[in-house]
Amino acid sequence: MEKRENDFRNVSHHILPTSSNLLGLCFILLGFIKTLQLRATTLIDDMLVFPILMFMAASICSYISIRSVRKAEKYERIADYLFLSGLGFLTVIAVVVALEFVV
């Protein structure tokens, strides 16, 4: 199987729309949490800052990667790591919110 030279750059075309969608989901979740007034509201609000910043930075780095010629691979790696970190934080927040409904 032959590996193409720009296989790695194609990831940015997936990170950009997905991270922007998840950024919107974070804002919807923030409004949802404010509406319900759960016990851990301030903790969840503080935790939501991290995935919001990470998805925003991943979107920006992904866009720069698509537009850049010289440092495209570097920005793509950064976008990839930021995106995965944002997913991790969002998963932790989802578990905390789920535990709020159970307890």
C-alpha positions, 0 to 999 in steps of 0.5 A, spaced: 500 500 500 502 506 497 502 512 503 501 519 500 505 525 502 499 529 504 495 524 508 497 527 515 494 534 512 487 531 511 486 530 518 485 538 518 479 538 514 476 533 519 478 537 525 476 544 523 468 542 522 468 537 528 471 542 533 467 548 531 461 543 532 463 541 539 465 548 541 457 550 540 455 544 544 460 546 550 456 553 549 449 549 549 451 545 555 453 551 559 446 554 558 443 548 560 447 547 566 445 554 568 438 553 567 438 547 571 442 550 577 445 543 579 449 543 585 456 543 582 454 548 577 460 552 579 465 546 578 462 545 571 462 552 569 469 552 571 471 545 567 467 548 561 472 553 560 478 548 558 474 544 552 472 551 550 479 554 549 481 547 547 476 547 541 477 554 539 485 553 539 484 547 535 479 550 530 484 556 529 490 551 528 486 547 523 485 553 519 492 555 519 494 548 517 490 548 511 492 555 509 499 554 511 504 551 506 511 551 510 508 549 517 502 545 516 504 539 519 506 542 525 499 546 526 496 540 524 499 536 530 497 541 535 490 542 532 490 534 533 492 534 540 488 540 542 482 536 539 483 530 543 484 534 550 478 537 549 474 531 548 477 528 554 475 534 558 468 534 555 468 526 557 470 528 564 464 534 564 459 529 561 461 524 567 460 529 572 453 532 569 451 524 569 453 523 576 449 530 578 442 527 576 444 520 579 446 523 586 
